[in-house]
């Protein structure tokens, strides 16, 4: 029983540390590059909100004009107010299924 508990704690610590390091040391990539990555890949992209689709879904466009759907929960916005002219950096996770690729946003910040 002790081995199971220790293994579970070790796995939790490894996953927490792994999550932070998987954002590639904050290296910003393009939407086109993000679209090529595997499901659950951690990425950082910069761009602007092109449009609000519905609920927590937004079209996000990078400087190259490439667009991806970003799922941004209300709590991820924090105190940020953004419009289509606000440059943003989002840390997120690629969410791939059989028909589409989106990103599930972990955090949002304004680029200064």
PyMOL commands that set and color helices and strands:
alter all, ss='L'
color gray80, all
select helices_A, chain A and resi 2-21+24-26+31-36+74-77
alter helices_A, ss='H'
color red, helices_A
select strands_A, chain A and resi 28-29+42-54+57-61+67-71+88-96+101-110
alter strands_A, ss='S'
color yellow, strands_A
deselect
rebuild
show_as cartoon
